Amino acid sequence: MPVEALHNERTLLDQVAQGDEKAFRAVFDHYRDAIYSFALKVTRRETMAEEIVQDVFIKIWINRGGLPGVRHFGNFLYIIARNHTFNSLRKLAKEKITGEFPDQLAEAGVSAETTVLQYDYEKLLQQAIAQLPPQQKLVYTLSRQHGLTREEIAAQLQLSPGTVKAHLAQALRSIRLYFKTHESSVLWVVAALSLGY
């Protein structure tokens, strides 16, 4: 997804980090077609490609506080778009299997209670992530939600791998504490299993 950077991109990203919606719109307008084309090529579904564009930029906006630390925004955006596109395809495949084989899933022990518990966990996890400082949030998101290695994150954010490791460790500690203080022990167990404590 090679796209020429905006001539004033660094300034725009700094403005976006401060909550400037006009600057965000300029970045969105510049990159949206490239993301859409990539997503459409991979998914072959117009509606899904449009949703991916929206989701990618929603993530950028939510995590805008970390943008000043991103040195190569085009590459950064491509990684997010690529990972989100493939995650969307995996989710679609999973939903198809779930819809076609509900009896088999029931036999495998996937209960309504488990589904509700997972939903509650995901909701609380998003709340916990939202409480993180911008740099920790960005490192956590790149690691756990986009699948980047410490080295990839370090290169992308121009940090040392040790700093990335420290940010991730602190983010995980904060999320664990959030679960402990905001929910039941059942969800805490789910969090411990899912986050790898």
Helices and strands as residue ranges (DSSP letters): H 9-17, H 21-43, H 46-62, G 64-69, H 73-100, H 102-107, H 112-130, H 134-140, I 141-145, H 150-157, H 161-182, H 185-195
